[in-house]
Amino acid sequence: IVFYFRLSKDDIFEIHHQTTKFLAQQIDFERLRP
């Protein structure tokens, strides 16, 4: 949690965006698996 204070709001937003995109890809992968 401490490292968040060193990040700008844009950095946090980008990390959140990348994480959300990654999770979405993982969910799609699970869904497509037979």
CHARMM internal coordinates of N, CA and C (Angstrom, degrees):
IC EDIT
DIST 1 N 1 CA 1.4680
DIST 1 CA 1 C 1.5331
ANGL 1 N 1 CA 1 C 109.76
DIST 1 C 2 N 1.3144
ANGL 1 CA 1 C 2 N 116.49
DIHE 1 N 1 CA 1 C 2 N -34.27
DIST 2 N 2 CA 1.4633
ANGL 1 C 2 N 2 CA 120.67
DIHE 1 CA 1 C 2 N 2 CA -176.19
DIST 2 CA 2 C 1.5239
ANGL 2 N 2 CA 2 C 111.89
DIHE 1 C 2 N 2 CA 2 C -59.65
DIST 2 C 3 N 1.3418
ANGL 2 CA 2 C 3 N 116.94
DIHE 2 N 2 CA 2 C 3 N -38.74
DIST 3 N 3 CA 1.4539
ANGL 2 C 3 N 3 CA 119.34
DIHE 2 CA 2 C 3 N 3 CA -174.21
DIST 3 CA 3 C 1.5315
ANGL 3 N 3 CA 3 C 112.21
DIHE 2 C 3 N 3 CA 3 C -65.61
DIST 3 C 4 N 1.3221
ANGL 3 CA 3 C 4 N 116.94
DIHE 3 N 3 CA 3 C 4 N -19.81
DIST 4 N 4 CA 1.4611
ANGL 3 C 4 N 4 CA 119.73
DIHE 3 CA 3 C 4 N 4 CA 179.42
DIST 4 CA 4 C 1.5224
ANGL 4 N 4 CA 4 C 111.54
DIHE 3 C 4 N 4 CA 4 C -61.21
DIST 4 C 5 N 1.3270
ANGL 4 CA 4 C 5 N 116.89
DIHE 4 N 4 CA 4 C 5 N -30.79
DIST 5 N 5 CA 1.4585
ANGL 4 C 5 N 5 CA 120.36
DIHE 4 CA 4 C 5 N 5 CA -178.21
DIST 5 CA 5 C 1.5246
ANGL 5 N 5 CA 5 C 111.31
DIHE 4 C 5 N 5 CA 5 C -67.47
DIST 5 C 6 N 1.3286
ANGL 5 CA 5 C 6 N 117.50
DIHE 5 N 5 CA 5 C 6 N -21.12
DIST 6 N 6 CA 1.4589
ANGL 5 C 6 N 6 CA 120.84
DIHE 5 CA 5 C 6 N 6 CA -179.97
DIST 6 CA 6 C 1.5274
ANGL 6 N 6 CA 6 C 111.78
DIHE 5 C 6 N 6 CA 6 C -85.95
DIST 6 C 7 N 1.3186
ANGL 6 CA 6 C 7 N 115.75
DIHE 6 N 6 CA 6 C 7 N -12.15
DIST 7 N 7 CA 1.4557
ANGL 6 C 7 N 7 CA 119.36
DIHE 6 CA 6 C 7 N 7 CA -177.26
DIST 7 CA 7 C 1.5306
ANGL 7 N 7 CA 7 C 110.61
DIHE 6 C 7 N 7 CA 7 C -95.81
DIST 7 C 8 N 1.3159
ANGL 7 CA 7 C 8 N 115.22
DIHE 7 N 7 CA 7 C 8 N 146.78
DIST 8 N 8 CA 1.4566
ANGL 7 C 8 N 8 CA 119.35
DIHE 7 CA 7 C 8 N 8 CA 175.07
DIST 8 CA 8 C 1.5280
ANGL 8 N 8 CA 8 C 108.12
DIHE 7 C 8 N 8 CA 8 C -78.59
DIST 8 C 9 N 1.2973
ANGL 8 CA 8 C 9 N 116.63
DIHE 8 N 8 CA 8 C 9 N 168.11
DIST 9 N 9 CA 1.4673
ANGL 8 C 9 N 9 CA 119.66
DIHE 8 CA 8 C 9 N 9 CA 179.31
DIST 9 CA 9 C 1.5251
ANGL 9 N 9 CA 9 C 110.28
DIHE 8 C 9 N 9 CA 9 C -62.63
DIST 9 C 10 N 1.3302
ANGL 9 CA 9 C 10 N 116.44
DIHE 9 N 9 CA 9 C 10 N -34.58
DIST 10 N 10 CA 1.4632
ANGL 9 C 10 N 10 CA 119.48
DIHE 9 CA 9 C 10 N 10 CA 178.57
DIST 10 CA 10 C 1.5220
ANGL 10 N 10 CA 10 C 111.04
DIHE 9 C 10 N 10 CA 10 C -65.20
DIST 10 C 11 N 1.3335
ANGL 10 CA 10 C 11 N 116.35
DIHE 10 N 10 CA 10 C 11 N -39.15
DIST 11 N 11 CA 1.4634
ANGL 10 C 11 N 11 CA 120.06
DIHE 10 CA 10 C 11 N 11 CA 178.61
DIST 11 CA 11 C 1.5183
ANGL 11 N 11 CA 11 C 110.51
DIHE 10 C 11 N 11 CA 11 C -63.75
DIST 11 C 12 N 1.3293
ANGL 11 CA 11 C 12 N 115.77
DIHE 11 N 11 CA 11 C 12 N -44.88
DIST 12 N 12 CA 1.4648
ANGL 11 C 12 N 12 CA 120.00
DIHE 11 CA 11 C 12 N 12 CA 179.79
DIST 12 CA 12 C 1.5208
ANGL 12 N 12 CA 12 C 110.27
DIHE 11 C 12 N 12 CA 12 C -62.55
DIST 12 C 13 N 1.3294
ANGL 12 CA 12 C 13 N 116.20
DIHE 12 N 12 CA 12 C 13 N -41.69
DIST 13 N 13 CA 1.4640
ANGL 12 C 13 N 13 CA 120.34
DIHE 12 CA 12 C 13 N 13 CA 179.55
DIST 13 CA 13 C 1.5239
ANGL 13 N 13 CA 13 C 110.62
DIHE 12 C 13 N 13 CA 13 C -62.19
DIST 13 C 14 N 1.3393
ANGL 13 CA 13 C 14 N 116.35
DIHE 13 N 13 CA 13 C 14 N -43.06
DIST 14 N 14 CA 1.4662
ANGL 13 C 14 N 14 CA 120.94
DIHE 13 CA 13 C 14 N 14 CA -179.13
DIST 14 CA 14 C 1.5230
ANGL 14 N 14 CA 14 C 110.70
DIHE 13 C 14 N 14 CA 14 C -64.12
DIST 14 C 15 N 1.3368
ANGL 14 CA 14 C 15 N 116.42
DIHE 14 N 14 CA 14 C 15 N -43.76
DIST 15 N 15 CA 1.4616
ANGL 14 C 15 N 15 CA 120.31
DIHE 14 CA 14 C 15 N 15 CA 178.51
DIST 15 CA 15 C 1.5315
ANGL 15 N 15 CA 15 C 109.87
DIHE 14 C 15 N 15 CA 15 C -61.74
DIST 15 C 16 N 1.3140
ANGL 15 CA 15 C 16 N 116.00
DIHE 15 N 15 CA 15 C 16 N -44.07
DIST 16 N 16 CA 1.4630
ANGL 15 C 16 N 16 CA 120.39
DIHE 15 CA 15 C 16 N 16 CA 179.77
DIST 16 CA 16 C 1.5260
ANGL 16 N 16 CA 16 C 110.01
DIHE 15 C 16 N 16 CA 16 C -62.90
DIST 16 C 17 N 1.3386
ANGL 16 CA 16 C 17 N 116.53
DIHE 16 N 16 CA 16 C 17 N -42.04
DIST 17 N 17 CA 1.4594
ANGL 16 C 17 N 17 CA 120.96
DIHE 16 CA 16 C 17 N 17 CA -179.84
DIST 17 CA 17 C 1.5241
ANGL 17 N 17 CA 17 C 110.97
DIHE 16 C 17 N 17 CA 17 C -62.68
DIST 17 C 18 N 1.3399
ANGL 17 CA 17 C 18 N 116.44
DIHE 17 N 17 CA 17 C 18 N -46.62
DIST 18 N 18 CA 1.4642
ANGL 17 C 18 N 18 CA 120.68
DIHE 17 CA 17 C 18 N 18 CA -179.85
DIST 18 CA 18 C 1.5288
ANGL 18 N 18 CA 18 C 110.91
DIHE 17 C 18 N 18 CA 18 C -63.70
DIST 18 C 19 N 1.3393
ANGL 18 CA 18 C 19 N 116.61
DIHE 18 N 18 CA 18 C 19 N -40.47
DIST 19 N 19 CA 1.4567
ANGL 18 C 19 N 19 CA 120.54
DIHE 18 CA 18 C 19 N 19 CA 179.75
DIST 19 CA 19 C 1.5238
ANGL 19 N 19 CA 19 C 110.42
DIHE 18 C 19 N 19 CA 19 C -64.86
DIST 19 C 20 N 1.3317
ANGL 19 CA 19 C 20 N 116.14
DIHE 19 N 19 CA 19 C 20 N -43.64
DIST 20 N 20 CA 1.4618
ANGL 19 C 20 N 20 CA 120.52
DIHE 19 CA 19 C 20 N 20 CA 179.83
DIST 20 CA 20 C 1.5211
ANGL 20 N 20 CA 20 C 110.36
DIHE 19 C 20 N 20 CA 20 C -62.63
DIST 20 C 21 N 1.3351
ANGL 20 CA 20 C 21 N 115.78
DIHE 20 N 20 CA 20 C 21 N -42.38
DIST 21 N 21 CA 1.4672
ANGL 20 C 21 N 21 CA 119.89
DIHE 20 CA 20 C 21 N 21 CA -179.82
DIST 21 CA 21 C 1.5202
ANGL 21 N 21 CA 21 C 110.58
DIHE 20 C 21 N 21 CA 21 C -64.37
DIST 21 C 22 N 1.3403
ANGL 21 CA 21 C 22 N 115.93
DIHE 21 N 21 CA 21 C 22 N -41.50
DIST 22 N 22 CA 1.4592
ANGL 21 C 22 N 22 CA 120.73
DIHE 21 CA 21 C 22 N 22 CA 179.56
DIST 22 CA 22 C 1.5229
ANGL 22 N 22 CA 22 C 110.30
DIHE 21 C 22 N 22 CA 22 C -62.56
DIST 22 C 23 N 1.3381
ANGL 22 CA 22 C 23 N 116.57
DIHE 22 N 22 CA 22 C 23 N -44.78
DIST 23 N 23 CA 1.4588
ANGL 22 C 23 N 23 CA 120.33
DIHE 22 CA 22 C 23 N 23 CA -179.57
DIST 23 CA 23 C 1.5240
ANGL 23 N 23 CA 23 C 110.53
DIHE 22 C 23 N 23 CA 23 C -64.46
DIST 23 C 24 N 1.3128
ANGL 23 CA 23 C 24 N 116.34
DIHE 23 N 23 CA 23 C 24 N -37.70
DIST 24 N 24 CA 1.4626
ANGL 23 C 24 N 24 CA 120.08
DIHE 23 CA 23 C 24 N 24 CA 178.99
DIST 24 CA 24 C 1.5224
ANGL 24 N 24 CA 24 C 110.49
DIHE 23 C 24 N 24 CA 24 C -63.57
DIST 24 C 25 N 1.3353
ANGL 24 CA 24 C 25 N 116.25
DIHE 24 N 24 CA 24 C 25 N -40.16
DIST 25 N 25 CA 1.4636
ANGL 24 C 25 N 25 CA 120.28
DIHE 24 CA 24 C 25 N 25 CA 177.97
DIST 25 CA 25 C 1.5204
ANGL 25 N 25 CA 25 C 110.79
DIHE 24 C 25 N 25 CA 25 C -65.21
DIST 25 C 26 N 1.3289
ANGL 25 CA 25 C 26 N 116.81
DIHE 25 N 25 CA 25 C 26 N -39.64
DIST 26 N 26 CA 1.4624
ANGL 25 C 26 N 26 CA 120.61
DIHE 25 CA 25 C 26 N 26 CA 178.94
DIST 26 CA 26 C 1.5266
ANGL 26 N 26 CA 26 C 110.45
DIHE 25 C 26 N 26 CA 26 C -64.20
DIST 26 C 27 N 1.3225
ANGL 26 CA 26 C 27 N 116.71
DIHE 26 N 26 CA 26 C 27 N -41.43
DIST 27 N 27 CA 1.4646
ANGL 26 C 27 N 27 CA 120.95
DIHE 26 CA 26 C 27 N 27 CA 179.45
DIST 27 CA 27 C 1.5264
ANGL 27 N 27 CA 27 C 109.90
DIHE 26 C 27 N 27 CA 27 C -64.19
DIST 27 C 28 N 1.3341
ANGL 27 CA 27 C 28 N 116.77
DIHE 27 N 27 CA 27 C 28 N -43.02
DIST 28 N 28 CA 1.4613
ANGL 27 C 28 N 28 CA 120.36
DIHE 27 CA 27 C 28 N 28 CA 178.75
DIST 28 CA 28 C 1.5238
ANGL 28 N 28 CA 28 C 110.14
DIHE 27 C 28 N 28 CA 28 C -62.29
DIST 28 C 29 N 1.3265
ANGL 28 CA 28 C 29 N 116.70
DIHE 28 N 28 CA 28 C 29 N -39.65
DIST 29 N 29 CA 1.4585
ANGL 28 C 29 N 29 CA 121.33
DIHE 28 CA 28 C 29 N 29 CA -179.59
DIST 29 CA 29 C 1.5271
ANGL 29 N 29 CA 29 C 109.91
DIHE 28 C 29 N 29 CA 29 C -63.10
DIST 29 C 30 N 1.3292
ANGL 29 CA 29 C 30 N 115.67
DIHE 29 N 29 CA 29 C 30 N -43.98
DIST 30 N 30 CA 1.4639
ANGL 29 C 30 N 30 CA 119.78
DIHE 29 CA 29 C 30 N 30 CA 179.58
DIST 30 CA 30 C 1.5324
ANGL 30 N 30 CA 30 C 110.32
DIHE 29 C 30 N 30 CA 30 C -63.72
DIST 30 C 31 N 1.3170
ANGL 30 CA 30 C 31 N 115.77
DIHE 30 N 30 CA 30 C 31 N -38.32
DIST 31 N 31 CA 1.4607
ANGL 30 C 31 N 31 CA 120.73
DIHE 30 CA 30 C 31 N 31 CA -177.64
DIST 31 CA 31 C 1.5248
ANGL 31 N 31 CA 31 C 111.23
DIHE 30 C 31 N 31 CA 31 C -67.55
DIST 31 C 32 N 1.3426
ANGL 31 CA 31 C 32 N 116.24
DIHE 31 N 31 CA 31 C 32 N -36.46
DIST 32 N 32 CA 1.4632
ANGL 31 C 32 N 32 CA 120.00
DIHE 31 CA 31 C 32 N 32 CA -176.80
DIST 32 CA 32 C 1.5187
ANGL 32 N 32 CA 32 C 112.23
DIHE 31 C 32 N 32 CA 32 C -79.94
DIST 32 C 33 N 1.3218
ANGL 32 CA 32 C 33 N 116.17
DIHE 32 N 32 CA 32 C 33 N -17.87
DIST 33 N 33 CA 1.4666
ANGL 32 C 33 N 33 CA 119.37
DIHE 32 CA 32 C 33 N 33 CA -179.62
DIST 33 CA 33 C 1.5287
ANGL 33 N 33 CA 33 C 109.86
DIHE 32 C 33 N 33 CA 33 C -69.27
DIST 33 C 34 N 1.3203
ANGL 33 CA 33 C 34 N 118.36
DIHE 33 N 33 CA 33 C 34 N 130.81
DIST 34 N 34 CA 1.4696
ANGL 33 C 34 N 34 CA 122.13
DIHE 33 CA 33 C 34 N 34 CA -179.14
DIST 34 CA 34 C 1.5285
ANGL 34 N 34 CA 34 C 112.58
DIHE 33 C 34 N 34 CA 34 C -66.87
END
COOR INIT
IC SEED 1 N 1 CA 1 C
IC BUILD
